[in-house]
Amino acid sequence: MAAEDGKKQLLHLVFGGELKTLGGTEFRDLNALDIVGIYPDYESAHVAWKAKAQASVDNAHMRYFVVHLHRLLDPEGKTAG
């Protein structure tokens, strides 16, 4: 299904939190995760991710991620563009 602007909707989740170790992906406190939002395309998710990542640059353990929700919802790519 296409979004109102005609572009295919490919949902992306942006979230982050403080990691236990610099090289890992295990979070220090799951209750403190920052759920930034869900976005209709990678471009808008990337803008949100970049803003949060830059705002937390002083904390080396803080990391933000972009999750391709559309790949989880449709792993075979039947609706991917």
C-alpha positions in Angstrom: 0.0 0.0 0.0 1.4 3.4 -0.9 1.4 6.4 1.4 -0.7 9.4 0.6 2.2 11.0 -1.3 2.4 8.0 -3.6 5.6 6.6 -2.1 5.7 3.0 -0.9 5.4 2.8 2.9 8.4 1.1 4.3 8.3 1.5 8.1 11.4 2.1 10.1 11.8 2.3 13.9 14.4 4.6 15.5 15.4 3.9 19.1 18.4 4.0 21.3 19.8 3.7 24.7 23.0 3.4 26.8 25.0 0.3 26.0 26.8 -1.9 28.6 30.0 -1.9 26.5 31.2 0.2 23.7 31.5 -2.6 21.2 28.2 -4.4 22.1 24.5 -4.0 21.5 23.3 -5.0 24.9 21.5 -2.1 26.7 22.4 -1.1 30.3 18.7 -0.4 31.2 15.8 -1.6 29.0 13.4 0.6 30.9 15.4 3.7 29.9 15.3 3.0 26.1 14.5 6.1 24.0 11.8 5.1 21.5 12.2 8.0 19.0 9.5 7.0 16.6 8.3 5.0 13.6 8.8 6.6 10.2 7.3 5.8 6.8 10.6 5.6 4.9 14.4 5.3 5.5 15.1 8.9 4.7 12.9 10.4 7.4 14.1 7.7 9.9 17.7 8.6 9.1 17.1 12.3 9.8 15.6 11.4 13.2 18.5 9.0 13.9 21.1 11.5 13.0 19.6 14.2 15.2 19.4 11.9 18.2 22.9 10.5 17.6 24.4 14.0 17.4 22.5 15.2 20.5 24.0 12.3 22.5 27.6 12.6 21.2 29.0 13.4 24.6 28.0 10.0 26.0 30.1 7.3 24.3 27.9 4.5 25.5 24.7 6.0 24.0 23.7 4.5 20.6 20.7 4.9 18.3 19.6 2.4 15.7 17.3 2.3 12.7 15.3 -0.9 12.4 13.8 -1.8 9.1 10.3 -2.8 10.4 9.1 -3.5 6.9 11.6 -6.3 6.6 10.2 -7.9 9.8 6.6 -7.5 8.7 7.3 -8.9 5.2 10.5 -11.0 5.3 9.9 -12.4 1.8 9.8 -8.9 0.3 6.4 -9.3 -1.3 5.5 -5.6 -0.7 9.0 -4.1 -0.7 9.8 -1.7 -3.5 
